[in-house]
Amino acid sequence: MDELVEVRRSRRARRWTLSVPWGGPAVLVVPSYMPDPEVSRVVEHHRDWILRERAKQRPRLRLDPAMVSEAEGRRAARELVHMLCEEEGDALGVRWSRIEIRDQRSRWGSCSTRGTLSFNWRLVLAPYEVLDYVVVHELCHLREPNHSRRFWRLVEARRPGWRTHRDWLHEHGPELLAFRPAA
């Protein structure tokens, strides 16, 4: 239909959604019953917005896929995350059951109800302070399993500059998540 947009039809979709993932075509998910002329109208109506969003996606991190392998990144992330968890876990008075280094497509970290901490290996490509913030954020969830004011006060007590690191992830995170090392 249009090289600018990949159209996906879904039986579950009740209305259309449009996203512009880093480094790929825009994705328009439409209900399976939506007629082609209406799909074309949505694409045409949002063409300028798509182009503006794509223009914002200039590579700024200067990541070279040939300079790092996923295996090296995972090893480095595991080492740093374990070190930070040991230090900060003691300071927070929390224990975890397991630490996993994963290849998530949309998350930096998570904390399960069973105490498993999971982290995206690409955090090792971010500034150290950003990785540190994400680890502390997830450790704080072991004490406060939500994003309440009490949770954010705990994060603030451990990392007063946390907003700067969260903002870095908002700005550069999509590029980092799209990074694929050379095979």
C-alpha angles and dihedrals in degrees: 000000000000130000089218093062134041109210118210121188117212131188089205097052114101094185136007125275127194127201135170108213118197114272099359140079120288111267121224113189111195135177110267091243095055109118119239095242090056091048089052091050091053091050093047093045091053098038094107092047091051091051091049091050091047090050090057089059098081111146108252104161095069092220113176112206090205093058099062135034124209090241092055091046092051092049093049092045092049091051095048095042093050091049092049093045091053093050099040097035090061092046091050094041093236135130129201129206099219142355120218128189108206145172100242118174098210110014136074097195145344140191120213125211087249092058100258111148115205125191134185111245090221089072086083087067092056124079111288091245090059093052088046091053093050092050092049090046091056093043089053088057088065086067099032112026094196142047096261125143088262090056093051091046088055092050089047091051092053098036113020091182095052094123091064090055094045089050090051089056092049091052101039102019098092091055091047093048090051092053113118118184120223113271 
